[in-house]
Amino acid sequence: MDLRAAPAEELPFDGASFDTVMVTLTLCTVDDLARSLAETRRVLRPGGEFRFWEHVRPDGRRSGRLYDLLTPLSIRLAGGCRPNRRTLEAVAAAGFEIRSLRRFKSGGYPRAAIGLP
């Protein structure tokens, strides 16, 4: 196994190196979400699968606003976590097609488990 520490915005792997990329509770903390997703796309082989389990902004207006209020505290106390991040929208904007989506709550935060091509 080849294990390396690197920022998600600058992955130290050749393009199309992976059949599957799995990201877990990371996209809510990266500095540049779009760049991190672009790097994910770069290292994923054509036809490969991208999966993640991440915090996602709630759909409701009131709950979304509540998450906006809680995010500064969460950033300080939870390792930079931004639970109000529009992760699903960013994944779609990065060119990934959402084929399956399961929303659930864990520890009070909405999260999503997603399988993508």
C-alpha positions as CSV (number, residue, x, y, z in Angstrom):
1,M,0.0,0.0,0.0
2,D,1.3,3.5,-0.9
3,L,0.0,6.0,1.7
4,R,0.8,9.7,1.2
5,A,-0.2,12.8,3.1
6,A,-1.1,15.7,0.7
7,P,-3.6,18.5,0.4
8,A,-6.7,17.6,-1.6
9,E,-6.0,20.5,-3.9
10,E,-2.6,19.0,-5.0
11,L,-2.8,15.3,-5.1
12,P,0.7,13.7,-5.7
13,F,-0.6,11.1,-8.2
14,D,-0.6,10.8,-12.0
15,G,-3.8,11.4,-13.9
16,A,-6.2,8.5,-14.3
17,S,-4.4,6.6,-11.5
18,F,-7.4,5.3,-9.6
19,D,-10.5,3.2,-10.4
20,T,-12.3,4.6,-7.4
21,V,-11.8,7.7,-5.2
22,M,-13.4,7.7,-1.8
23,V,-13.6,10.9,0.3
24,T,-14.9,10.9,3.8
25,L,-15.6,14.0,5.9
26,T,-12.9,15.9,4.0
27,L,-14.7,18.2,1.5
28,C,-16.2,20.2,4.3
29,T,-12.7,21.2,5.5
30,V,-10.7,21.9,2.4
31,D,-9.7,25.4,1.5
32,D,-10.6,25.2,-2.2
33,L,-13.5,22.9,-2.8
34,A,-13.6,23.4,-6.6
35,R,-9.9,22.7,-6.9
36,S,-10.1,19.6,-4.7
37,L,-12.9,18.2,-6.8
38,A,-10.9,19.0,-10.0
39,E,-8.0,17.0,-8.6
40,T,-10.3,14.2,-7.8
41,R,-11.5,14.2,-11.4
42,R,-7.9,14.3,-12.7
43,V,-6.7,11.3,-10.7
44,L,-9.9,9.2,-11.5
45,R,-9.7,7.0,-14.6
46,P,-12.4,7.5,-17.2
47,G,-15.4,5.4,-16.1
48,G,-14.0,5.3,-12.6
49,E,-16.2,5.8,-9.5
50,F,-16.2,8.7,-7.1
51,R,-17.9,8.2,-3.7
52,F,-18.1,10.4,-0.7
53,W,-19.6,10.7,2.7
54,E,-19.7,14.4,3.6
55,H,-21.5,17.1,5.4
56,V,-24.0,18.8,3.2
57,R,-26.1,22.0,3.6
58,P,-29.7,21.2,4.6
59,D,-32.3,21.9,2.0
60,G,-34.7,24.0,4.2
61,R,-34.2,27.7,4.4
62,R,-34.4,27.9,8.2
63,S,-32.1,24.9,8.8
64,G,-29.7,26.3,6.2
65,R,-29.6,29.6,8.0
66,L,-29.1,27.8,11.3
67,Y,-26.1,26.0,9.8
68,D,-24.8,29.4,8.5
69,L,-24.9,30.6,12.1
70,L,-23.2,27.4,13.5
71,T,-20.5,27.2,10.9
72,P,-18.0,29.7,12.5
73,L,-18.1,27.8,15.7
74,S,-17.8,24.5,13.9
75,I,-14.8,25.7,12.0
76,R,-13.0,26.5,15.3
77,L,-14.1,23.5,17.3
78,A,-14.4,20.7,14.6
79,G,-11.2,20.9,12.7
80,G,-12.3,23.4,10.1
81,C,-15.6,21.7,9.3
82,R,-18.0,23.9,7.4
83,P,-21.4,22.0,7.7
84,N,-23.2,24.6,5.6
85,R,-21.1,24.0,2.5
86,R,-23.0,23.3,-0.7
87,T,-21.2,20.1,-1.3
88,L,-23.7,18.5,-3.6
89,E,-23.9,21.6,-5.9
90,A,-20.0,21.7,-6.0
91,V,-19.8,18.0,-6.9
92,A,-22.3,18.6,-9.8
93,A,-20.5,21.8,-10.9
94,A,-17.2,19.7,-11.0
95,G,-18.8,17.6,-13.7
96,F,-19.8,14.5,-11.7
97,E,-23.2,13.0,-12.4
98,I,-25.0,12.1,-9.2
99,R,-26.4,8.6,-9.8
100,S,-27.5,7.7,-6.3
101,L,-27.9,9.7,-3.2
102,R,-28.8,8.8,0.4
103,R,-29.2,11.5,3.0
104,F,-29.0,10.7,6.6
105,K,-28.2,12.3,9.9
106,S,-25.3,11.4,12.1
107,G,-24.3,13.3,15.3
108,G,-26.9,16.0,14.5
109,Y,-25.4,16.9,11.1
110,P,-27.0,16.0,7.8
111,R,-24.6,14.0,5.7
112,A,-24.8,12.4,2.3
113,A,-23.5,9.1,1.0
114,I,-23.2,9.4,-2.7
115,G,-22.1,7.1,-5.5
116,L,-20.8,8.9,-8.7
117,P,-19.4,7.7,-12.0
